Amino acid sequence: MRATVTVPATAANLGPGFDVFGLALGLVNEVTVDTAAAPAVAWEGEGAGELPVDGTDMVSATIAAVARSIRESPPPCAIRGVHAIPLERGLGSSSAAAVAGVVIASLLLDLGWDRDPWSVFAAAAEIEGHPDNAAPAVFGGFTVAMPDGFVRRCDPHPALRPVAIVPPGRVVTDAARRALPDRVDRGDAVFNVAHAALAVDAFTEDPSLLRRALQDRLHQATRIELGGLEDLTGALEADAIPWCVAGAGPTVLAFEDDEHPVDAAALALGEGWRILRPGVRTTGFEVRRG
């Protein structure tokens, strides 16, 4: 059996939607599994030479976790990944790996989950721990992941033009979460509820509302400080470009239009920064056999 699983990058939180909102991006990882090849693990692209090749990577670990959960053993296989999603930049690389691992486990163990997105989502979210990233990776588009496991997928507005501004540095999600306060002011909570409600309309019906809707009082200020992003976000504000921190950061996700483009030269980005224009992906994971 030979198959390739494609999984998109994702941006979670999206301003006021802390731990809830997610958006699938047109930047993908591809992982190929081949049971006829000699067992091995190899990576190309992002993470090459850095990700483990001894079976402890997230894809392999997820396959093993799914197999243990049903008291089975997966057959020997070769795994080769071609990665476009930057690691530890807030673009859902871990969730993409978990989703790929669940789908590959389903193929290897003939579970049928590769044809059942809800089963893939439930397993990936439990194993990796971030439903707000797993949801768009599985279902595509703009997603609302509820704490009880329910997901609502919405069609993103076709005019959305996300721009991922990716710094050279990294942020570990757990460290970014530990930096957040344990309690929030009631006024701040109300502020976020109001802006999150508006953000759903902005992402699906009226992108002109994004600049107002993406305001947040729960997490972004802390993550901007952690990533040293004050100058960047200030420049985007000055140019009237909507933005949010992608996941735990340090990537900043901006939304440009013809009147307000993201200009790398104007932002005066330093060495090692990247600007990616991946577009929005309306579909989640895909499986190609053979």
Secondary structure by P-SEA (a helix, b strand, c coil): ccbbbbbbbbccccccccccbbbbcccbbbbbbbcccccbbbbccccccccccccccaaaaaaaaaaaaacccccbbbbbbbccccccccccaaaaaaaaaaaaaaaaacccccccaaaaaaaaaaaaccaaaaaaaacccbbbbccccbbbbbbccccbbbbbbcccccccaaaaaaaccccccaaaaaaaaaaaaaaaaaaccccccccccccccccaaaaaaaacaaaaaaaaaaacbbbbccccccbbbbbbccccccccccccccccbbbbccccccccbbbbcc
